[in-house]
Amino acid sequence: MQLINFNQYKKTKSKGKLNKKKVITISIIILIIIVIAILSCIYMFNKTFRNNVDRYIFRKNILENNGPIIELPSQIDKNNILAYDNYIGILNKSILTIYSSNGKKEKELELEISNCVYDTSNRFLVIAEKEGKKLELISGTEILWKTDIDGNIENVFVNKNGYVSIIITGTSYKNVIITYNDDGKELFRIFLDKKSAMDVEISNDNKYIAIGEVDTSGSFVQSDVKIISIEKAQTDPNNSTVYIYPAESKEIITELKYQDGDKLVCMYNDSIHIIENNSDKKIIDVSDTKNTFADINLKNNAVRITENSSGLFANIDVEITNITNNKTTTYNIDGVATGLKTTENIMAVNLGAEVYFINTNGWLVKEYESSTEINDVILGQSIAGIIYSDRIEIIDL
């Protein structure tokens, strides 16, 4: 008779139990992965399920008066309300009051500016007196530099590094464009005799400045985009142009936006183009009357909103196009858009009493619901302001 080694038997039995435990554990993990995959697919493709999950699980829905409130000064005095970086600013009686995302007053800056034009990028805010002479650059809660201008300031622009360009009127030229570095040193001036500057953009690497020009002197309006070397313009402005793209006769340039890699996105009245390596390519058509809004002020993306009608009901498609791979993602919303605001990675679609905050991946970030009509929406890098006649409600994005 063969004797059974008890210790060996015990090890074998333990190993069997261990393997069984492993199988059960692995099975549970696989089951969880399958459930997550199924729920993810349902979330992606079932609108009703996605809306319920966003509202009741992810808590993306925000109701009026549930966030920090900034009370607005008396409407007797005009308020200029703006958002930049992680702040909201209110310019009233030449005082810029700066608030953080929790509604706390951080600082008051005296600007000598009452009715402003401004632009923001990254942590910078450039602000000037509309049709005036005062120009200032702000970062956070501090004034970096200020200067006075000869002529009248029509518009201002700043890139993510703090380089500033301004459009001047009221001189012997149609427009004068002045560019400054981040320390406030004037680098050069561009003089336009016959054409008007509609928009100006400084590249992210500080190498180029793009000017959207419109000539109305002929029998039809002619637009073109001129790209200028900043390095050459500092020594020889008259010979600093590196590329000119003349648009079709019916195309009117409205806005420019530089992306990384010196890609220049150009928005016209009927289309959106991209200029790269001295060649132009049309990427989006916005000529359809159902295209109610379009914007290019996003990082590596452009957006258009298309209205759809079905009987008594209306809905919109928010179409987000990646300019690198030309892939379009669509987010559908029930209702009709009354406004669109964008920042680097976020779009705010205003429906009157609702605002949808959507990211460039096509996912809902927040949904805000109001019991009354919303006057306007402002966007910073990670902050939004819902503007009413007497207050601003802050949304942390």
C-alpha positions as CSV (number, residue, x, y, z in Angstrom):
1,M,0.0,0.0,0.0
2,Q,1.3,3.5,-1.0
3,L,1.4,5.9,1.9
4,I,0.0,9.4,1.4
5,N,2.3,12.3,2.4
6,F,0.0,14.4,4.5
7,N,2.0,17.6,4.1
8,Q,2.0,17.2,0.3
9,Y,-1.8,16.6,0.4
10,K,-2.2,19.7,2.5
11,K,-0.2,21.8,0.1
12,T,-2.2,20.5,-2.9
13,K,-5.5,21.2,-1.2
14,S,-4.4,24.7,-0.2
15,K,-3.2,25.4,-3.8
16,G,-6.6,24.2,-5.1
17,K,-8.4,26.6,-2.7
18,L,-6.0,29.4,-3.8
19,N,-6.7,28.8,-7.5
20,K,-10.4,28.9,-6.8
21,K,-10.1,32.2,-5.1
22,K,-8.0,33.6,-7.9
23,V,-10.6,32.5,-10.5
24,I,-13.4,34.1,-8.5
25,T,-11.4,37.4,-8.1
26,I,-10.5,37.5,-11.8
27,S,-14.1,36.8,-12.7
28,I,-15.4,39.6,-10.6
29,I,-12.8,42.0,-12.1
30,I,-13.8,41.0,-15.6
31,L,-17.5,41.4,-14.8
32,I,-16.8,44.9,-13.4
33,I,-14.9,45.8,-16.6
34,I,-17.7,44.5,-18.8
35,V,-20.3,46.5,-16.7
36,I,-18.3,49.7,-16.9
37,A,-17.8,49.2,-20.7
38,I,-21.5,48.7,-21.2
39,L,-22.5,51.7,-19.0
40,S,-19.9,53.8,-20.8
41,C,-21.3,52.9,-24.2
42,I,-24.8,53.6,-23.0
43,Y,-23.6,56.9,-21.6
44,M,-22.0,57.9,-24.8
45,F,-24.8,57.0,-27.2
46,N,-28.0,57.3,-25.1
47,K,-28.8,61.0,-24.5
48,T,-31.5,60.4,-21.9
49,F,-29.3,58.1,-19.8
50,R,-26.3,60.5,-20.2
51,N,-28.4,63.5,-19.0
52,N,-29.6,61.6,-16.0
53,V,-26.1,60.4,-15.0
54,D,-24.7,64.0,-15.4
55,R,-27.5,65.4,-13.3
56,Y,-27.9,62.9,-10.5
57,I,-24.6,61.1,-10.3
58,F,-21.9,63.5,-11.5
59,R,-23.9,66.5,-10.2
60,K,-23.0,68.6,-13.2
61,N,-26.4,70.5,-13.0
62,I,-26.2,73.8,-11.1
63,L,-29.3,75.8,-10.2
64,E,-29.5,79.6,-9.9
65,N,-28.3,81.2,-6.6
66,N,-26.3,78.1,-5.6
67,G,-22.9,79.6,-6.3
68,P,-20.8,82.6,-5.1
69,I,-22.5,86.0,-5.9
70,I,-20.9,89.3,-6.8
71,E,-23.4,92.2,-6.3
72,L,-23.1,94.7,-9.1
73,P,-22.6,98.5,-8.5
74,S,-25.5,100.8,-9.3
75,Q,-26.5,100.8,-12.9
76,I,-26.3,104.6,-12.9
77,D,-22.7,104.0,-13.7
78,K,-21.7,101.7,-16.5
79,N,-20.0,98.5,-15.5
80,N,-17.4,96.8,-17.8
81,I,-17.5,93.1,-16.7
82,L,-14.7,90.8,-17.8
83,A,-13.1,87.5,-17.0
84,Y,-9.4,86.5,-17.3
85,D,-7.2,83.7,-15.9
86,N,-9.1,82.7,-12.6
87,Y,-10.5,86.1,-11.9
88,I,-13.6,88.2,-12.7
89,G,-13.1,92.0,-12.9
90,I,-15.6,94.8,-12.7
91,L,-14.5,98.2,-14.1
92,N,-16.6,101.0,-12.6
93,K,-15.6,104.7,-12.3
94,S,-12.0,103.8,-13.5
95,I,-11.6,101.3,-10.7
96,L,-11.1,97.6,-11.6
97,T,-12.3,95.4,-8.8
98,I,-10.9,91.9,-9.0
99,Y,-12.7,88.9,-7.5
100,S,-11.6,85.3,-7.1
101,S,-13.6,82.1,-7.9
102,N,-15.1,82.1,-4.4
103,G,-16.5,85.7,-4.9
104,K,-13.9,87.3,-2.6
105,K,-12.7,90.7,-3.5
106,E,-8.9,90.3,-4.1
107,K,-7.9,93.8,-5.1
108,E,-8.8,97.2,-6.5
109,L,-6.7,98.8,-9.3
110,E,-7.0,102.4,-10.4
111,L,-6.7,102.4,-14.2
112,E,-7.7,105.8,-15.4
113,I,-9.9,103.9,-17.9
114,S,-13.7,104.1,-17.9
115,N,-15.0,102.6,-21.1
116,C,-12.6,99.8,-22.1
117,V,-11.6,97.4,-24.8
118,Y,-9.7,94.4,-23.6
119,D,-8.2,91.0,-24.5
120,T,-7.0,88.1,-22.4
121,S,-4.6,85.2,-22.9
122,N,-3.1,82.8,-20.3
123,R,-2.6,84.9,-17.2
124,F,-2.6,88.3,-19.0
125,L,-5.2,91.0,-19.4
126,V,-4.5,94.0,-21.7
127,I,-7.0,96.8,-21.2
128,A,-7.3,100.2,-22.8
129,E,-9.7,103.2,-23.0
130,K,-11.9,102.8,-26.1
131,E,-11.0,105.6,-28.6
132,G,-8.7,106.9,-25.9
133,K,-5.0,106.9,-25.1
134,K,-4.5,104.8,-22.0
135,L,-3.1,101.3,-22.3
136,E,-2.2,98.9,-19.4
137,L,-1.1,95.2,-19.1
138,I,-2.2,93.3,-16.0
139,S,-1.2,89.8,-14.7
140,G,-3.2,88.4,-11.8
141,T,-3.9,91.3,-9.5
142,E,-0.8,93.4,-10.5
143,I,-0.3,96.1,-13.2
144,L,2.9,95.1,-15.2
145,W,3.1,98.3,-17.2
146,K,1.1,101.2,-18.6
147,T,1.6,103.8,-21.3
148,D,-0.1,106.6,-23.2
149,I,-0.7,106.5,-27.0
150,D,-0.7,109.1,-29.7
151,G,-3.9,108.6,-31.6
152,N,-7.1,106.7,-30.6
153,I,-7.0,103.1,-29.5
154,E,-9.6,101.1,-31.4
155,N,-8.7,97.5,-30.3
156,V,-6.1,95.6,-28.2
157,F,-4.6,92.1,-28.4
158,V,-2.3,90.0,-26.2
159,N,-0.7,86.6,-26.7
160,K,0.0,84.0,-24.0
161,N,3.5,85.4,-23.3
162,G,2.3,89.0,-22.7
163,Y,3.2,90.5,-26.1
164,V,0.7,93.2,-27.0
165,S,-0.5,94.7,-30.2
166,I,-3.0,97.6,-30.6
167,I,-4.9,99.2,-33.5
168,I,-4.7,103.0,-33.7
169,T,-7.0,105.4,-35.5
170,G,-7.1,109.2,-35.7
171,T,-3.8,109.6,-37.5
172,S,-2.9,110.4,-41.1
173,Y,-3.0,106.7,-41.8
174,K,-6.1,104.4,-42.0
175,N,-4.7,102.4,-39.1
176,V,-1.4,102.1,-37.2
177,I,-0.5,98.9,-35.5
178,I,1.9,99.1,-32.5
179,T,3.5,96.0,-31.0
180,Y,5.1,95.8,-27.5
181,N,7.0,93.0,-25.7
182,D,6.0,91.7,-22.3
183,D,8.0,94.5,-20.6
184,G,6.1,97.2,-22.4
185,K,8.9,98.1,-24.8
186,E,7.6,99.2,-28.2
187,L,9.0,96.9,-30.9
188,F,7.7,98.3,-34.1
189,R,4.9,100.0,-36.0
190,I,3.0,98.9,-39.1
191,F,1.2,101.7,-41.1
192,L,-1.8,100.9,-43.2
193,D,-2.6,103.5,-45.9
194,K,-5.7,102.1,-47.7
195,K,-6.8,99.0,-45.7
196,S,-8.4,98.7,-42.3
197,A,-7.2,96.2,-39.8
198,M,-10.1,93.9,-38.6
199,D,-8.0,91.7,-36.3
200,V,-4.5,91.1,-35.1
201,E,-2.9,88.0,-33.7
202,I,0.6,87.4,-32.3
203,S,2.0,83.8,-32.6
204,N,2.6,81.8,-29.4
205,D,6.3,81.8,-30.0
206,N,6.5,85.6,-30.5
207,K,7.9,85.2,-34.0
208,Y,5.0,86.4,-36.2
209,I,2.1,88.8,-36.2
210,A,-0.9,88.3,-38.4
211,I,-3.1,91.1,-39.6
212,G,-6.6,90.6,-41.1
213,E,-7.1,93.5,-43.5
214,V,-10.1,94.7,-45.4
215,D,-10.0,97.1,-48.4
216,T,-13.3,98.9,-49.1
217,S,-11.9,101.4,-51.6
218,G,-12.8,99.4,-54.7
219,S,-16.0,98.2,-56.3
220,F,-16.1,95.2,-53.9
221,V,-14.7,94.4,-50.5
222,Q,-11.3,92.6,-50.6
223,S,-9.9,90.8,-47.5
224,D,-6.4,89.5,-47.0
225,V,-4.3,88.0,-44.2
226,K,-0.8,89.4,-43.9
227,I,1.8,87.6,-41.8
228,I,4.8,89.6,-40.6
229,S,8.1,88.6,-39.1
230,I,8.5,90.3,-35.7
231,E,12.3,90.0,-35.9
232,K,12.4,91.7,-39.4
233,A,9.8,94.3,-38.4
234,Q,12.1,95.6,-35.7
235,T,14.8,96.6,-38.2
236,D,12.9,96.9,-41.5
237,P,9.1,97.1,-41.2
238,N,8.6,97.8,-44.9
239,N,10.1,94.5,-45.9
240,S,9.0,92.3,-43.0
241,T,6.0,90.6,-44.7
242,V,6.6,86.8,-45.1
243,Y,3.2,85.8,-46.5
244,I,-0.1,87.3,-47.9
245,Y,-3.2,85.3,-48.5
246,P,-5.8,87.2,-50.6
247,A,-9.3,85.9,-49.9
248,E,-12.1,85.4,-52.4
249,S,-14.1,88.5,-53.3
250,K,-17.1,87.5,-51.2
251,E,-15.0,86.5,-48.1
252,I,-14.7,89.1,-45.4
253,I,-12.1,88.4,-42.7
254,T,-13.6,88.7,-39.1
255,E,-11.1,86.9,-36.7
256,L,-7.7,85.3,-36.4
257,K,-6.3,82.8,-33.9
258,Y,-2.8,81.5,-33.7
259,Q,-2.2,77.9,-32.5
260,D,1.0,76.1,-31.6
261,G,3.3,75.3,-34.5
262,D,2.5,78.6,-36.1
263,K,-0.9,77.4,-37.4
264,L,-3.1,80.4,-38.1
265,V,-6.9,79.8,-38.0
266,C,-8.8,82.4,-40.0
267,M,-12.6,83.0,-39.7
268,Y,-14.4,84.7,-42.6
269,N,-18.1,85.5,-42.9
270,D,-18.8,82.2,-44.7
271,S,-15.9,79.8,-43.8
272,I,-13.0,78.9,-41.5
273,H,-9.5,78.4,-43.0
274,I,-6.2,77.4,-41.6
275,I,-2.9,78.8,-42.9
276,E,0.2,76.7,-42.3
277,N,3.6,76.6,-44.1
278,N,2.5,79.4,-46.4
279,S,-0.5,77.6,-47.7
280,D,-4.2,78.0,-47.1
281,K,-6.9,75.3,-46.6
282,K,-10.6,75.7,-46.0
283,I,-11.7,73.4,-43.1
284,I,-15.2,74.5,-42.1
285,D,-18.1,76.0,-44.0
286,V,-20.3,78.4,-42.1
287,S,-22.3,79.8,-45.0
288,D,-25.5,77.8,-44.2
289,T,-28.2,80.0,-42.6
290,K,-28.7,77.3,-40.0
291,N,-25.2,77.9,-38.7
292,T,-26.1,80.4,-36.0
293,F,-22.7,80.8,-34.3
294,A,-19.1,79.9,-34.9
295,D,-15.9,80.6,-33.0
296,I,-12.1,79.9,-33.4
297,N,-10.8,81.0,-29.9
298,L,-10.2,77.4,-28.7
299,K,-6.9,75.5,-28.4
300,N,-6.5,73.5,-31.6
301,N,-10.3,73.5,-32.2
302,A,-13.0,75.5,-33.9
303,V,-16.7,75.3,-33.2
304,R,-19.9,76.0,-35.1
305,I,-23.5,75.7,-33.9
306,T,-26.1,74.4,-36.3
307,E,-29.9,74.7,-35.6
308,N,-32.2,71.9,-36.4
309,S,-36.0,72.1,-36.5
310,S,-38.6,69.3,-36.1
311,G,-42.2,70.5,-35.9
312,L,-42.7,72.5,-32.7
313,F,-39.3,71.4,-31.4
314,A,-35.9,72.8,-32.0
315,N,-32.4,71.6,-31.1
316,I,-28.8,72.5,-31.9
317,D,-25.7,70.6,-32.8
318,V,-22.5,72.0,-31.3
319,E,-19.9,70.8,-33.8
320,I,-16.3,70.8,-32.5
321,T,-13.6,70.3,-35.1
322,N,-10.0,69.5,-34.3
323,I,-7.9,71.5,-36.7
324,T,-5.0,69.0,-36.5
325,N,-6.8,65.9,-37.6
326,N,-10.1,67.5,-38.9
327,K,-12.1,65.2,-36.7
328,T,-15.5,66.6,-35.7
329,T,-17.3,65.8,-32.4
330,T,-21.0,66.7,-32.0
331,Y,-22.9,67.6,-28.8
332,N,-26.7,67.9,-29.2
333,I,-28.8,70.3,-27.0
334,D,-32.6,70.7,-27.0
335,G,-33.4,74.4,-27.5
336,V,-32.1,77.4,-29.5
337,A,-28.8,79.1,-28.8
338,T,-28.8,82.8,-28.0
339,G,-25.0,83.1,-27.5
340,L,-21.7,81.4,-27.6
341,K,-18.5,82.2,-25.6
342,T,-15.3,80.3,-25.7
343,T,-12.0,80.0,-23.9
344,E,-9.0,77.7,-24.4
345,N,-10.8,74.4,-23.7
346,I,-14.4,75.3,-22.8
347,M,-17.4,76.6,-24.7
348,A,-20.4,78.2,-23.0
349,V,-23.6,77.8,-25.0
350,N,-26.3,80.2,-23.8
351,L,-29.9,79.2,-24.3
352,G,-31.4,82.2,-22.6
353,A,-32.3,80.6,-19.2
354,E,-29.8,77.8,-19.5
355,V,-26.0,77.6,-20.1
356,Y,-24.2,74.5,-21.2
357,F,-20.4,74.4,-20.5
358,I,-18.8,71.9,-22.9
359,N,-15.2,70.9,-23.3
360,T,-13.3,70.4,-26.6
361,N,-13.7,66.6,-26.3
362,G,-17.5,67.1,-26.6
363,W,-18.3,66.3,-23.0
364,L,-20.6,68.3,-20.7
365,V,-18.6,70.1,-17.9
366,K,-21.5,71.9,-16.2
367,E,-25.1,72.8,-16.9
368,Y,-26.5,76.0,-15.3
369,E,-30.3,76.6,-15.0
370,S,-31.9,79.9,-14.3
371,S,-35.5,81.0,-13.5
372,T,-35.0,84.3,-15.3
373,E,-33.3,85.5,-18.5
374,I,-29.5,85.6,-18.4
375,N,-28.0,88.8,-19.6
376,D,-24.6,87.4,-20.6
377,V,-21.9,84.9,-19.9
378,I,-18.2,85.6,-19.4
379,L,-15.4,83.0,-19.4
380,G,-11.9,82.8,-17.9
381,Q,-9.4,79.9,-17.9
382,S,-11.3,78.0,-15.1
383,I,-14.0,80.4,-14.1
384,A,-17.3,81.6,-15.6
385,G,-19.7,84.4,-14.7
386,I,-23.4,84.4,-15.2
387,I,-24.4,88.0,-15.6
388,Y,-27.8,89.4,-14.4
389,S,-28.8,93.0,-14.2
390,D,-27.9,93.3,-10.5
391,R,-25.4,90.5,-9.9
392,I,-22.9,88.0,-11.2
393,E,-23.1,84.3,-10.2
394,I,-19.7,82.5,-10.3
395,I,-19.3,79.0,-11.7
396,D,-16.0,77.2,-11.0
397,L,-15.0,75.1,-14.0
